[in-house]
Amino acid sequence: MTCEGCKAKISYLLKQVKGITTVEIDLEKGETTLSTDEQVGTGILQEALKAYPKYQLTELQNVTIPAMIPLKEEQKSWFQTYKPVLLIFAFITGITLLIQLTTGNFQVMQWMNHFMSGFFLVFSFFKLLNLKGFAESYAMYDIIARRWKRYGYLYAFIELVLGLAYLSGISPLAVNLVTCVVMSVSLIGVLQAMLNKTKIKCACLGDVFHLPMSTITILEDVLMILMSLSMIFFL
């Protein structure tokens, strides 16, 4: 390990291993200290780093390991796991529907415009709370961010600009085309991660909520793509 980037990457990958609770890395000594709530073998840890073969783990000799106290793993239901993102979608949907109902003339296209504005503004807000953490997580699966790290930082601002553009109604054709392209590229990375059965954190809500990658991530991207295509078609 030679830099903070290596440190962050290794720390993130090891934290994805079941049973790992904390990861502390000392760059100067080249040592990594792990806290676990269950027995985790070195082979399992090395497997977590298989995508980066230059990082190899070796157990220190003559190290006293504190006795472990078995902890009961908290089992969360699907709803409990994805409660944050479900609540956000519910709030955005409810507020934008209420706006249309109060006008007395419900317009589907206007509702979609408000919904997409709310979606991008809220999701960019969570990403910007810890931009570095989001960028590091996003680089783990996005096809562009993997090759160009700065795209992860840029992506949060792309969502912010799109949200403001939908809210103001500026250049609807261009905005919807950009949305379609950006979300399609994002979807490709998500699908690759899912097909490879990679156990990875979804970065849709930045580094604030630790949500596992799942079909709900795919549905988010697909929904935005379909809405943007619909608005292009009916312009």
PADREN-779969 format. One record per residue (C-alpha): residue number from 1; residue in three letters; chain; x, y, z negated. Coordinates in steps of 0.1 Angstrom, whole numbers. Layout:
BEGIN
+-----+------+-----+-------+-------+-------+
! seq ! type ! mol !     u !     v !     w !
+-----+------+-----+-------+-------+-------+
! NUM !  ALA !   A !     X !     Y !     Z !
...
+-----+------+-----+-------+-------+-------+
This chain:
BEGIN
+-----+------+-----+-------+-------+-------+
! seq ! type ! mol !     u !     v !     w !
+-----+------+-----+-------+-------+-------+
!   1 !  MET !   A !     0 !     0 !     0 !
!   2 !  THR !   A !    14 !    33 !    10 !
!   3 !  CYS !   A !   -12 !    60 !     8 !
!   4 !  GLU !   A !   -45 !    70 !    -8 !
!   5 !  GLY !   A !   -63 !    57 !    23 !
!   6 !  CYS !   A !   -50 !    22 !    17 !
!   7 !  LYS !   A !   -59 !    25 !   -19 !
!   8 !  ALA !   A !   -95 !    36 !   -11 !
!   9 !  LYS !   A !   -99 !     8 !    15 !
!  10 !  ILE !   A !   -87 !   -20 !    -7 !
!  11 !  SER !   A !  -107 !    -7 !   -36 !
!  12 !  TYR !   A !  -139 !    -6 !   -15 !
!  13 !  LEU !   A !  -134 !   -41 !    -1 !
!  14 !  LEU !   A !  -126 !   -57 !   -34 !
!  15 !  LYS !   A !  -157 !   -41 !   -51 !
!  16 !  GLN !   A !  -178 !   -60 !   -25 !
!  17 !  VAL !   A !  -168 !   -93 !   -40 !
!  18 !  LYS !   A !  -194 !  -108 !   -63 !
!  19 !  GLY !   A !  -183 !  -106 !   -99 !
!  20 !  ILE !   A !  -159 !   -76 !   -95 !
!  21 !  THR !   A !  -170 !   -47 !  -118 !
!  22 !  THR !   A !  -140 !   -23 !  -116 !
!  23 !  VAL !   A !  -109 !   -20 !   -94 !
!  24 !  GLU !   A !   -78 !     0 !  -106 !
!  25 !  ILE !   A !   -49 !     4 !   -82 !
!  26 !  ASP !   A !   -14 !    17 !   -91 !
!  27 !  LEU !   A !     3 !    27 !   -58 !
!  28 !  GLU !   A !    37 !    32 !   -74 !
!  29 !  LYS !   A !    38 !    -3 !   -89 !
!  30 !  GLY !   A !    18 !   -19 !   -60 !
!  31 !  GLU !   A !    -5 !   -35 !   -86 !
!  32 !  THR !   A !   -42 !   -39 !   -87 !
!  33 !  THR !   A !   -61 !   -46 !  -119 !
!  34 !  LEU !   A !   -96 !   -61 !  -117 !
!  35 !  SER !   A !  -124 !   -64 !  -142 !
!  36 !  THR !   A !  -149 !   -92 !  -136 !
!  37 !  ASP !   A !  -179 !  -106 !  -152 !
!  38 !  GLU !   A !  -173 !  -141 !  -139 !
!  39 !  GLN !   A !  -143 !  -161 !  -127 !
!  40 !  VAL !   A !  -130 !  -150 !   -93 !
!  41 !  GLY !   A !  -102 !  -168 !   -76 !
!  42 !  THR !   A !   -73 !  -152 !   -57 !
!  43 !  GLY !   A !   -84 !  -170 !   -25 !
!  44 !  ILE !   A !  -118 !  -153 !   -26 !
!  45 !  LEU !   A !  -102 !  -119 !   -31 !
!  46 !  GLN !   A !   -78 !  -125 !    -2 !
!  47 !  GLU !   A !  -108 !  -135 !    19 !
!  48 !  ALA !   A !  -123 !  -101 !    13 !
!  49 !  LEU !   A !   -92 !   -85 !    28 !
!  50 !  LYS !   A !   -90 !  -109 !    59 !
!  51 !  ALA !   A !   -98 !   -81 !    83 !
!  52 !  TYR !   A !   -66 !   -63 !    71 !
!  53 !  PRO !   A !   -39 !   -91 !    71 !
!  54 !  LYS !   A !   -12 !   -66 !    61 !
!  55 !  TYR !   A !   -26 !   -65 !    26 !
!  56 !  GLN !   A !   -17 !   -97 !     7 !
!  57 !  LEU !   A !   -25 !  -105 !   -30 !
!  58 !  THR !   A !    -1 !  -122 !   -53 !
!  59 !  GLU !   A !    -9 !  -131 !   -89 !
!  60 !  LEU !   A !    14 !  -116 !  -116 !
!  61 !  GLN !   A !    31 !  -142 !  -137 !
!  62 !  ASN !   A !    31 !  -143 !  -175 !
!  63 !  VAL !   A !     1 !  -120 !  -178 !
!  64 !  THR !   A !   -23 !  -123 !  -207 !
!  65 !  ILE !   A !   -59 !  -123 !  -195 !
!  66 !  PRO !   A !   -85 !  -112 !  -221 !
!  67 !  ALA !   A !  -112 !  -137 !  -228 !
!  68 !  MET !   A !  -143 !  -131 !  -207 !
!  69 !  ILE !   A !  -177 !  -127 !  -223 !
!  70 !  PRO !   A !  -203 !  -141 !  -200 !
!  71 !  LEU !   A !  -227 !  -115 !  -189 !
!  72 !  LYS !   A !  -262 !  -122 !  -176 !
!  73 !  GLU !   A !  -264 !  -109 !  -140 !
!  74 !  GLU !   A !  -293 !   -86 !  -134 !
!  75 !  GLN !   A !  -315 !   -99 !  -108 !
!  76 !  LYS !   A !  -332 !   -72 !   -87 !
!  77 !  SER !   A !  -363 !   -77 !   -65 !
!  78 !  TRP !   A !  -363 !   -64 !   -29 !
!  79 !  PHE !   A !  -384 !   -34 !   -40 !
!  80 !  GLN !   A !  -361 !   -26 !   -69 !
!  81 !  THR !   A !  -330 !   -28 !   -46 !
!  82 !  TYR !   A !  -345 !    -5 !   -19 !
!  83 !  LYS !   A !  -366 !    17 !   -42 !
!  84 !  PRO !   A !  -346 !    49 !   -35 !
!  85 !  VAL !   A !  -349 !    47 !     3 !
!  86 !  LEU !   A !  -386 !    36 !     1 !
!  87 !  LEU !   A !  -395 !    65 !   -21 !
!  88 !  ILE !   A !  -377 !    90 !     2 !
!  89 !  PHE !   A !  -396 !    77 !    32 !
!  90 !  ALA !   A !  -429 !    78 !    12 !
!  91 !  PHE !   A !  -422 !   115 !     2 !
!  92 !  ILE !   A !  -413 !   126 !    37 !
!  93 !  THR !   A !  -442 !   108 !    52 !
!  94 !  GLY !   A !  -467 !   121 !    26 !
!  95 !  ILE !   A !  -455 !   158 !    28 !
!  96 !  THR !   A !  -454 !   159 !    66 !
!  97 !  LEU !   A !  -489 !   143 !    68 !
!  98 !  LEU !   A !  -502 !   168 !    43 !
!  99 !  ILE !   A !  -488 !   197 !    64 !
! 100 !  GLN !   A !  -508 !   184 !    94 !
! 101 !  LEU !   A !  -540 !   178 !    74 !
! 102 !  THR !   A !  -540 !   213 !    60 !
! 103 !  THR !   A !  -539 !   228 !    95 !
! 104 !  GLY !   A !  -572 !   211 !   103 !
! 105 !  ASN !   A !  -559 !   199 !   137 !
! 106 !  PHE !   A !  -537 !   168 !   133 !
! 107 !  GLN !   A !  -510 !   167 !   160 !
! 108 !  VAL !   A !  -490 !   135 !   163 !
! 109 !  MET !   A !  -461 !   151 !   181 !
! 110 !  GLN !   A !  -458 !   180 !   156 !
! 111 !  TRP !   A !  -460 !   155 !   127 !
! 112 !  MET !   A !  -431 !   134 !   142 !
! 113 !  ASN !   A !  -411 !   166 !   147 !
! 114 !  HIS !   A !  -416 !   175 !   110 !
! 115 !  PHE !   A !  -409 !   139 !    99 !
! 116 !  MET !   A !  -376 !   138 !   118 !
! 117 !  SER !   A !  -366 !   171 !   104 !
! 118 !  GLY !   A !  -373 !   159 !    68 !
! 119 !  PHE !   A !  -355 !   126 !    75 !
! 120 !  PHE !   A !  -323 !   142 !    87 !
! 121 !  LEU !   A !  -322 !   170 !    61 !
! 122 !  VAL !   A !  -327 !   147 !    32 !
! 123 !  PHE !   A !  -303 !   120 !    44 !
! 124 !  SER !   A !  -276 !   145 !    52 !
! 125 !  PHE !   A !  -280 !   160 !    17 !
! 126 !  PHE !   A !  -272 !   127 !     1 !
! 127 !  LYS !   A !  -242 !   122 !    24 !
! 128 !  LEU !   A !  -228 !   156 !    16 !
! 129 !  LEU !   A !  -230 !   150 !   -22 !
! 130 !  ASN !   A !  -199 !   128 !   -17 !
! 131 !  LEU !   A !  -187 !   133 !    19 !
! 132 !  LYS !   A !  -155 !   114 !    14 !
! 133 !  GLY !   A !  -172 !    84 !    -2 !
! 134 !  PHE !   A !  -198 !    83 !    27 !
! 135 !  ALA !   A !  -171 !    86 !    54 !
! 136 !  GLU !   A !  -151 !    57 !    39 !
! 137 !  SER !   A !  -183 !    35 !    37 !
! 138 !  TYR !   A !  -194 !    44 !    71 !
! 139 !  ALA !   A !  -161 !    36 !    86 !
! 140 !  MET !   A !  -166 !     0 !    75 !
! 141 !  TYR !   A !  -192 !    -7 !   102 !
! 142 !  ASP !   A !  -198 !    22 !   126 !
! 143 !  ILE !   A !  -181 !    16 !   160 !
! 144 !  ILE !   A !  -169 !    52 !   163 !
! 145 !  ALA !   A !  -159 !    58 !   127 !
! 146 !  ARG !   A !  -138 !    26 !   126 !
! 147 !  ARG !   A !  -116 !    41 !   153 !
! 148 !  TRP !   A !  -119 !    78 !   145 !
! 149 !  LYS !   A !  -121 !    83 !   107 !
! 150 !  ARG !   A !  -131 !   120 !   110 !
! 151 !  TYR !   A !  -164 !   110 !   127 !
! 152 !  GLY !   A !  -177 !    98 !    93 !
! 153 !  TYR !   A !  -172 !   133 !    80 !
! 154 !  LEU !   A !  -187 !   149 !   112 !
! 155 !  TYR !   A !  -217 !   125 !   111 !
! 156 !  ALA !   A !  -232 !   141 !    80 !
! 157 !  PHE !   A !  -231 !   175 !    96 !
! 158 !  ILE !   A !  -246 !   161 !   128 !
! 159 !  GLU !   A !  -276 !   150 !   108 !
! 160 !  LEU !   A !  -279 !   183 !    91 !
! 161 !  VAL !   A !  -278 !   202 !   124 !
! 162 !  LEU !   A !  -304 !   178 !   139 !
! 163 !  GLY !   A !  -327 !   184 !   109 !
! 164 !  LEU !   A !  -325 !   222 !   112 !
! 165 !  ALA !   A !  -330 !   219 !   150 !
! 166 !  TYR !   A !  -362 !   199 !   146 !
! 167 !  LEU !   A !  -374 !   223 !   119 !
! 168 !  SER !   A !  -368 !   254 !   141 !
! 169 !  GLY !   A !  -380 !   238 !   174 !
! 170 !  ILE !   A !  -348 !   247 !   193 !
! 171 !  SER !   A !  -342 !   229 !   226 !
! 172 !  PRO !   A !  -365 !   199 !   219 !
! 173 !  LEU !   A !  -353 !   179 !   250 !
! 174 !  ALA !   A !  -316 !   183 !   241 !
! 175 !  VAL !   A !  -322 !   176 !   204 !
! 176 !  ASN !   A !  -341 !   145 !   211 !
! 177 !  LEU !   A !  -315 !   132 !   236 !
! 178 !  VAL !   A !  -287 !   138 !   211 !
! 179 !  THR !   A !  -308 !   120 !   184 !
! 180 !  CYS !   A !  -314 !    90 !   207 !
! 181 !  VAL !   A !  -277 !    87 !   215 !
! 182 !  VAL !   A !  -264 !    92 !   180 !
! 183 !  MET !   A !  -289 !    68 !   164 !
! 184 !  SER !   A !  -283 !    42 !   191 !
! 185 !  VAL !   A !  -246 !    42 !   185 !
! 186 !  SER !   A !  -252 !    39 !   147 !
! 187 !  LEU !   A !  -276 !    10 !   154 !
! 188 !  ILE !   A !  -249 !    -9 !   173 !
! 189 !  GLY !   A !  -226 !    -9 !   143 !
! 190 !  VAL !   A !  -254 !   -20 !   120 !
! 191 !  LEU !   A !  -264 !   -49 !   142 !
! 192 !  GLN !   A !  -227 !   -60 !   145 !
! 193 !  ALA !   A !  -224 !   -60 !   108 !
! 194 !  MET !   A !  -256 !   -80 !   104 !
! 195 !  LEU !   A !  -248 !  -105 !   131 !
! 196 !  ASN !   A !  -214 !  -111 !   116 !
! 197 !  LYS !   A !  -231 !  -116 !    82 !
! 198 !  THR !   A !  -207 !   -90 !    67 !
! 199 !  LYS !   A !  -215 !   -82 !    31 !
! 200 !  ILE !   A !  -212 !   -45 !    32 !
! 201 !  LYS !   A !  -228 !   -14 !    16 !
! 202 !  CYS !   A !  -252 !     7 !    37 !
! 203 !  ALA !   A !  -241 !    43 !    39 !
! 204 !  CYS !   A !  -275 !    58 !    49 !
! 205 !  LEU !   A !  -278 !    75 !    15 !
! 206 !  GLY !   A !  -241 !    83 !    12 !
! 207 !  ASP !   A !  -222 !    71 !   -18 !
! 208 !  VAL !   A !  -250 !    80 !   -43 !
! 209 !  PHE !   A !  -270 !    48 !   -41 !
! 210 !  HIS !   A !  -253 !    14 !   -35 !
! 211 !  LEU !   A !  -277 !    -3 !   -11 !
! 212 !  PRO !   A !  -267 !   -35 !     7 !
! 213 !  MET !   A !  -269 !   -35 !    45 !
! 214 !  SER !   A !  -301 !   -52 !    56 !
! 215 !  THR !   A !  -330 !   -51 !    81 !
! 216 !  ILE !   A !  -343 !   -19 !    65 !
! 217 !  THR !   A !  -312 !    -1 !    78 !
! 218 !  ILE !   A !  -320 !   -13 !   113 !
! 219 !  LEU !   A !  -356 !    -2 !   110 !
! 220 !  GLU !   A !  -344 !    34 !   100 !
! 221 !  ASP !   A !  -323 !    37 !   132 !
! 222 !  VAL !   A !  -350 !    21 !   154 !
! 223 !  LEU !   A !  -377 !    44 !   140 !
! 224 !  MET !   A !  -356 !    75 !   148 !
! 225 !  ILE !   A !  -348 !    62 !   183 !
! 226 !  LEU !   A !  -385 !    54 !   191 !
! 227 !  MET !   A !  -397 !    88 !   178 !
! 228 !  SER !   A !  -371 !   107 !   198 !
! 229 !  LEU !   A !  -379 !    87 !   230 !
! 230 !  SER !   A !  -417 !    94 !   224 !
! 231 !  MET !   A !  -411 !   131 !   221 !
! 232 !  ILE !   A !  -389 !   132 !   252 !
! 233 !  PHE !   A !  -417 !   113 !   271 !
! 234 !  PHE !   A !  -445 !   137 !   260 !
! 235 !  LEU !   A !  -425 !   170 !   264 !
+-----+------+-----+-------+-------+-------+
